Amino acid sequence: MKKTLLITGGAGFIGSHVVRRFVTRYPDYHIINLDKLTYAGNLENLIDIKDAANYTFAKGDICDAELLQKLFGKHNITGVVHLAAESHVDRSIAHPMEFIRTNIMGTVTLLNAAKSAWANDYSDKRLYHISTDEVYGALGSTGFFTEETRYNPHSPYSASKASSDHLVRAYHDTYGLPTVISNCSNNYGENHFPEKLIPLAINNIKNGKPIPVYGKGENVRDWLYVQDHAAAIDLIFHKGKIGETYNIGGHNEWRNIDLILLLCSLMDKKLGRPQGRSAEQITYVTDRAGHDLRYAIDASKIARELGWKPSVTFEQGLEKTVDWYLANDEWLQHVVSGDYEKYYQQMYDGR
Ligand SMILES: NC(=O)c1ccc[n+]([C@@H]2O[C@H](COP(=O)([O-])OP(=O)(O)OC[C@H]3O[C@@H](n4cnc5c(N)ncnc54)[C@H](O)[C@@H]3O)[C@@H](O)[C@H]2O)c1
């Protein structure tokens, strides 16, 4: 095999799409997926490629310096795509320390491991850090985040991601480590953990449960289909310039309430309900503390320099997502019941 890549957090939502894309598109790459399998890691996301000849799963923590040293020592890893993180804002408000540990300490442990394994021979090496638009803070009703927007994170999640971005840039500027960063807007799509807005709403609509909407539902997010994010990651990994940052977004802003109404209408159609029935389940709940009003990405740099743009409209992507959730009820029920956490034991214990 020509290249060995380490992908961290590959059992999570976005990571699983990235792992699948790299394993299937690049048969001459050996893909090592390092994941701690926290509550958010689900190997059932990768069931279709688990036996691929060019794929290896490694259960482990990015904060474990010894494990990283062993992985770099055993395999000739020349590229890293770093997605492992604690990613849920509400959890960061309740339990910030785990975010500091994984997102900041974990990232710097990974940077150290790559730096020491590559020992200043950086030819054909690359460490790609995946980040979020939430580092930029919130926008008013106009304007967009560009790559030059000042960092102004508001939640423990976004502050921990901002720190990790700074550390990645510092390792590039100080040690010359070949790094690249991207900051992406909200993702949606298949295999999204049902604590997040869209899959939670799909599940609750289906089961006749209340659909919780924060405040008055006026917060605006820029939504991107997860497979379009995976395609952008593929492009940046191969063609992005070392030391650069790329914003990735869908040019697709929706107020939460409008998104939920669109989803309700789509679900009414799919479930054969009269139009308007699912929307009756909408329930307004107390707003999240420090809830950023609006995020919107200016993705013109990646379009101009790398030729990337989203492949689907929101309506198309949302319909694909709904169809997937309706066809994969077993996956959803395993997540909701917690059974997915037993899958690792069944598949990997004793190996
Ligand atoms: N979801 C979004 O909308 C979005 C948008 C922009 C950027 N991002 C970023 O993309 C990345 C992936 O996000 P996601 O939504 O797929 O997250 P996720 O929570 O679904 O997945 C995270 C994965 O990381 C693993 N992990 C957590 N801590 C770990 C540790 N200490 N060591 C090894 N593995 C660990 C988990 O087990 C899980 O598989 C994150 O870095 C996130 O900040 C997400």
Ligand as a Chemical Component Dictionary entry (heavy atoms), coordinates in Angstrom:
data_LIG
# 
_chem_comp.id                   LIG 
_chem_comp.type                 NON-POLYMER 
_chem_comp.pdbx_formal_charge   0 
_chem_comp.three_letter_code    LIG 
# 
loop_
_chem_comp_atom.comp_id 
_chem_comp_atom.atom_id 
_chem_comp_atom.alt_atom_id 
_chem_comp_atom.type_symbol 
_chem_comp_atom.charge 
_chem_comp_atom.model_Cartn_x 
_chem_comp_atom.model_Cartn_y 
_chem_comp_atom.model_Cartn_z 
_chem_comp_atom.pdbx_ordinal 
LIG N1  N1  N 0  -21.253 17.811 13.736 1  
LIG C1  C1  C 0  -21.060 19.006 13.189 2  
LIG O1  O1  O 0  -22.007 19.652 12.735 3  
LIG C2  C2  C 0  -19.656 19.570 13.074 4  
LIG C3  C3  C 0  -19.463 20.747 12.340 5  
LIG C4  C4  C 0  -18.165 21.239 12.196 6  
LIG C5  C5  C 0  -17.098 20.583 12.756 7  
LIG N2  N2  N 1  -17.301 19.446 13.486 8  
LIG C6  C6  C 0  -16.116 18.775 14.048 9  
LIG O2  O2  O 0  -15.981 17.537 13.364 10 
LIG C7  C7  C 0  -15.457 16.545 14.236 11 
LIG C8  C8  C 0  -16.378 15.361 14.276 12 
LIG O3  O3  O 0  -17.673 15.779 14.715 13 
LIG P1  P1  P 0  -18.873 14.745 14.856 14 
LIG O4  O4  O 0  -20.121 15.508 14.826 15 
LIG O5  O5  O -1 -18.662 13.612 13.924 16 
LIG O6  O6  O 0  -18.628 14.249 16.358 17 
LIG P2  P2  P 0  -19.115 12.927 17.087 18 
LIG O7  O7  O 0  -19.329 13.320 18.514 19 
LIG O8  O8  O 0  -20.220 12.265 16.336 20 
LIG O9  O9  O 0  -17.861 11.957 16.990 21 
LIG C9  C9  C 0  -16.689 12.132 17.724 22 
LIG C10 C10 C 0  -15.895 10.830 17.705 23 
LIG O10 O10 O 0  -14.685 11.051 18.434 24 
LIG C11 C11 C 0  -14.494 9.957  19.327 25 
LIG N3  N3  N 0  -13.732 10.449 20.485 26 
LIG C12 C12 C 0  -14.162 11.308 21.447 27 
LIG N4  N4  N 0  -13.177 11.499 22.355 28 
LIG C13 C13 C 0  -12.110 10.762 21.937 29 
LIG C14 C14 C 0  -10.798 10.566 22.446 30 
LIG N5  N5  N 0  -10.391 11.157 23.574 31 
LIG N6  N6  N 0  -9.955  9.758  21.760 32 
LIG C15 C15 C 0  -10.363 9.139  20.607 33 
LIG N7  N7  N 0  -11.602 9.268  20.101 34 
LIG C16 C16 C 0  -12.461 10.080 20.755 35 
LIG C17 C17 C 0  -15.902 9.491  19.692 36 
LIG O11 O11 O 0  -15.917 8.159  20.173 37 
LIG C18 C18 C 0  -16.633 9.665  18.375 38 
LIG O12 O12 O 0  -16.531 8.506  17.578 39 
LIG C19 C19 C 0  -15.284 17.237 15.595 40 
LIG O13 O13 O 0  -13.943 17.619 15.714 41 
LIG C20 C20 C 0  -16.210 18.434 15.523 42 
LIG O14 O14 O 0  -15.717 19.483 16.327 43 
LIG C21 C21 C 0  -18.558 18.934 13.654 44 
# 
loop_
_chem_comp_bond.comp_id 
_chem_comp_bond.atom_id_1 
_chem_comp_bond.atom_id_2 
_chem_comp_bond.value_order 
_chem_comp_bond.pdbx_ordinal 
LIG N1  C1  SING 1  
LIG C1  O1  DOUB 2  
LIG C1  C2  SING 3  
LIG C2  C3  SING 4  
LIG C2  C21 DOUB 5  
LIG C3  C4  DOUB 6  
LIG C4  C5  SING 7  
LIG C5  N2  DOUB 8  
LIG N2  C6  SING 9  
LIG N2  C21 SING 10 
LIG C6  O2  SING 11 
LIG C6  C20 SING 12 
LIG O2  C7  SING 13 
LIG C7  C8  SING 14 
LIG C7  C19 SING 15 
LIG C8  O3  SING 16 
LIG O3  P1  SING 17 
LIG P1  O4  DOUB 18 
LIG P1  O5  SING 19 
LIG P1  O6  SING 20 
LIG O6  P2  SING 21 
LIG P2  O7  DOUB 22 
LIG P2  O8  SING 23 
LIG P2  O9  SING 24 
LIG O9  C9  SING 25 
LIG C9  C10 SING 26 
LIG C10 O10 SING 27 
LIG C10 C18 SING 28 
LIG O10 C11 SING 29 
LIG C11 N3  SING 30 
LIG C11 C17 SING 31 
LIG N3  C12 SING 32 
LIG N3  C16 SING 33 
LIG C12 N4  DOUB 34 
LIG N4  C13 SING 35 
LIG C13 C14 SING 36 
LIG C13 C16 DOUB 37 
LIG C14 N5  SING 38 
LIG C14 N6  DOUB 39 
LIG N6  C15 SING 40 
LIG C15 N7  DOUB 41 
LIG N7  C16 SING 42 
LIG C17 O11 SING 43 
LIG C17 C18 SING 44 
LIG C18 O12 SING 45 
LIG C19 O13 SING 46 
LIG C19 C20 SING 47 
LIG C20 O14 SING 48 
# 
